[in-house]
Amino acid sequence: MASREEIMTKVEALIGPFNNKGVELKEATTFAGDLEWDSLTVMDFVAAVEDEFDIIITMNMQAEIETVGQLADAVAKLMDN
């Protein structure tokens, strides 16, 4: 089981190819506002996260996740189940 810090490191690495604006990543970095991702980018990124961590992020969960930190928390929770 990965620690929260390990999950954050992996999430940040997965964001890299999608971070076209070179935004500095923090816990509070938002996907829509700071990274300016459109829905297609979000879907591609979610697929990469699901593959990396071998989890399924439901559409309802996706709607609630707005920041990098919230995503790391959601991944940790899903990995615990």
C-alpha positions in Angstrom: 0.0 0.0 0.0 1.4 3.4 -1.0 1.7 6.3 1.4 0.0 9.6 0.7 3.3 11.1 -0.1 4.1 8.3 -2.7 0.6 8.8 -4.2 1.2 12.6 -4.5 4.6 11.9 -6.2 3.0 9.6 -8.7 0.0 11.9 -9.3 2.4 14.8 -10.0 4.4 12.6 -12.4 1.2 11.7 -14.2 0.2 15.3 -14.5 3.5 16.2 -16.2 2.6 15.3 -19.8 -0.7 17.2 -19.4 0.8 20.3 -17.8 1.2 22.4 -20.9 1.3 25.6 -19.1 4.1 24.5 -16.7 2.0 25.3 -13.6 3.7 24.6 -10.3 1.9 21.8 -8.7 0.6 22.1 -5.1 -2.1 20.4 -3.0 -4.5 23.2 -3.9 -3.7 23.3 -7.7 -7.1 23.0 -9.5 -7.5 21.0 -12.7 -10.0 23.3 -14.3 -8.8 26.7 -13.1 -5.0 26.5 -12.6 -4.2 23.8 -15.2 -7.0 24.9 -17.5 -7.9 21.4 -18.6 -10.9 20.7 -20.8 -13.1 17.6 -20.3 -11.2 15.5 -22.8 -7.9 16.2 -21.0 -9.5 15.3 -17.7 -10.8 12.0 -19.1 -7.4 11.1 -20.5 -5.7 12.0 -17.2 -8.3 10.0 -15.2 -7.6 6.9 -17.4 -3.9 7.3 -16.7 -4.5 7.5 -13.0 -6.8 4.5 -13.0 -4.2 2.5 -14.9 -1.3 3.5 -12.7 -3.0 2.7 -9.4 -5.3 -0.1 -10.7 -8.5 1.7 -9.4 -11.8 2.9 -10.8 -12.8 6.6 -10.3 -16.5 6.9 -10.7 -18.1 9.8 -12.5 -19.6 11.0 -9.2 -16.1 11.0 -7.6 -14.6 12.8 -10.6 -17.2 15.6 -10.2 -16.1 16.1 -6.6 -12.4 16.2 -7.2 -11.2 19.7 -8.0 -7.6 19.8 -6.7 -4.4 17.7 -6.8 -4.7 17.1 -3.1 -8.3 15.9 -3.3 -7.2 13.5 -6.1 -4.4 12.1 -3.9 -6.9 11.6 -1.1 -9.4 9.8 -3.4 -6.7 7.5 -4.8 -5.6 6.6 -1.2 -9.2 5.9 -0.2 -9.8 3.7 -3.3 -6.6 1.8 -2.7 -7.7 1.0 0.9 -10.9 -0.6 -0.3 
